[in-house]
Amino acid sequence: MTELCKFSKGSCIHCGDTKQGECEGWNQPPKREWAGLTDEQVAEIERMSTTRSQAIRAIDAKLKELNHEV
């Protein structure tokens, strides 16, 4: 997996470039489709959640799982 370029204190911490236009990570950002919840997943979360807070946390966790942001 390629590490994304990130700027900190005026330069990229990955490749060392000082301008975002020269930084490979900014010129070629990874493209991936965002995965949302299906109607079935929403219904399951609704059934399993007793409070709004529980539902929000479950939605957040499921979206992170689907989009590999764990």
N, C-alpha and C positions, 0 to 999 in steps of 0.2 A: 504494500500500500504506500503510495506516495504521500509524503508529508506536505501539508499545505503551507504556503508562505504566510508569515504573520509579521506585521510591522510593530516594532517597539523601539522607542528612542531614535526614530529617524531612519532605521534600516530594517531590512527583513531579517528575522532571526534564523530563517532557514537557508536562504541563498546569499545574504549579504548585500543585495541591491539596495540602493538608497532611494529609488523612485519606483512607485507602484507600476508604472508603465514598462519598466525594464524587468520587473520581477515575474518569473515564470508562473508562479501561483496566481498572480493577478491577471496575466494574459490568457491563461488557460484554466479557468476555474473548473472544478469537477462538475459535471452535469449529471444530475440524477433526479428522477421523478419523486415528488413528495407523495408519501403514502398516507392516505386518510383512513378514517374508520368507516367500516361498512355499516349498514343499517342493523345487521345482526349483532355486531360488536357493540354498537350504541345501546341496543336493547338489553344485551347481557349486562353491561355496566349499570344501566338503570335498575335492572332486577337485583343486582348484587349490592347496590349502594343504598344506605339508609339515610344519608345526609348529602346535601349539596357538596360539602367539602370532600366527602369520600368519592363522589362521582368525579369531581374535578381532578383529584389526585389519580384516580384510575384512568381517566382519559389521558392525562399527561404521561403516565407510565406506559400506556399502550402505544401512544404516538411515538414516544422515544424508542420503544421496542421495534415498532414497524420501520422506523427510519434510522435504526442502528445508532442511536445517540445515547446509549446506556452508559 
